[in-house]
């Protein structure tokens, strides 16, 4: 590339400087503040409608029950910001629980079984990343196909039956508490904090935004767009495996279809949290607030004895609302 061409490209899309990642995150704070207002309004409304809602135990329960969704949404946020998409993450969560149960039944130590499940999740994510970036296949099609394959394998390996995992030390991950705070909630918050730190304060975090904002110009500037996305697909697979382990520990059993139905909730949380489907913009803290909003909405409707069928309708409406808001944000910047 000639010096003149490099200058032209640089004028169109300068390489992110150390402050760039933080400034890009800063642009999301207005949207995050709006989500906080919505969350507080939900708390007020459900407090008025149900005397059982605003208790310390119930609020912690909301966070704990949404922890596995939060784990997947936290990793999915930088992936979508970088221009990727993973529809297989919930299926990975399902098969990771199956792997743990089958390994344990075969006499393998439970913690080694968990490590094997996490490695399997990372390998699946890496495979998705290689197909989308190496062969330039559409990520929607690749991960949709992966989701179908993984779900089918989970059912084949278990015969569609739930596998028991009543192991006290293992079950503590899903039901234990540290200073009265549920362990799943603590794990989710640590995961969010770690991803935020990487995105805000490391070169890799700046690569994430650059890869989704203008991938062609980023490649010309020497930014490893493909490697960045592959690493994020691996992270997404690992997050799915962690979520599956948490769910299996909470239930005391591995159910192959326990997490798959929550995929829409994961996607809705990411988009509602301010992450653009077109990449280049988003915030993990916005995603965290969206996870809490969706969990609060589900919990409040359950306390009000609203049918689970109507709760599914609500989730679909929230997803459409999130996509609509994303389109409005994009048009407002044109």
C-alpha positions, 0 to 999 in steps of 0.5 A: 500500500502506497504512502498516499493510499495509507494517508487516505485510508487513515483520514477515513478511519484512524486507528483507535488510540488508547483513549478511543475504546473508552470514548466509544464506551462513553457514547453509550452512557446516555442510553445506559442511563435511560435503561437505568431509569426504565429499570427503576420504573419497573421496580416501582411498578412491581413494588406497587402491584405485588407486596412480595416483590421488593424484598432482598431475597427476591431481588437477589433471586432475580439476579441469580436466576438470570446469571446464566443468561448474563454470562452468554449475553456478556460474551455476545456483546463484544462479538456483535460489536465486532460484527459477529453473531452466535446463535449456537451459544444456548445450544452449547450451554445445553451440551456442556451440561450433558458433557459434564454429566456423561464424563462424571458417569464415566468416572471422571472427576467432576471438576475435570469434567467441567474443564472438558465441557469448557474446552468443548465450548471453546472449540465449538466457538472456534469452529464457528469463527473459522467458518465465518472468517476463514471461509467468509460464510454468513455468521447467521447461517453458520451458527444456526447450523451449529445450533441445530447440530449441537442440539441434535447431538445433546438429544442423541447422547442423552436420549432426550432424558435429564441426567442427574448431577446431585453432587454437593460441591458441584451444586454449590456453584448453582445454589451456594452463597457468599455473604448472602449473595448467590454464587451465580450472581457473583460469577456473572458480575465478575464475568461482566467486569472482566469483559468491560476491563478488556474492552475499555483498557486493552488494545484488543478492546479497541480492535473489537470496536474497530472491527465492527465499525469499519472492517475493511479500513481496519484491515488496511490499517493492520488491525487483525479483524479476523483473529479478533472475531475468532477469539470472540467466537471462542469466548462466546463458546466458553460463556455458553459452556459456563452457563450450561455448568451453572444451570446444571449445578442449579438444577442438580441435573443436566437437561439437554433442552434446558437453555435453548429456549433462552436464546431470544432472551440473550439476543434481546438483552444485548440489543436492548442494552444498546449494542448495534446489530450492525457492529461498532457500538455497544456497552457491556454495562448496558447489556447487564442492565438489560439482563436485569430488566428482562429478569425483573419483568419475568419475575414481576409477571410471575408474581402477578400470576401472568401466564407463561404464554403471555410472558413469551409474548412479552419477550418477543415484543421486547426483542422487536422493541430492541431491534426497533430502537437500534434502527432509530439510533442508527437513523438518528446518526445519519 
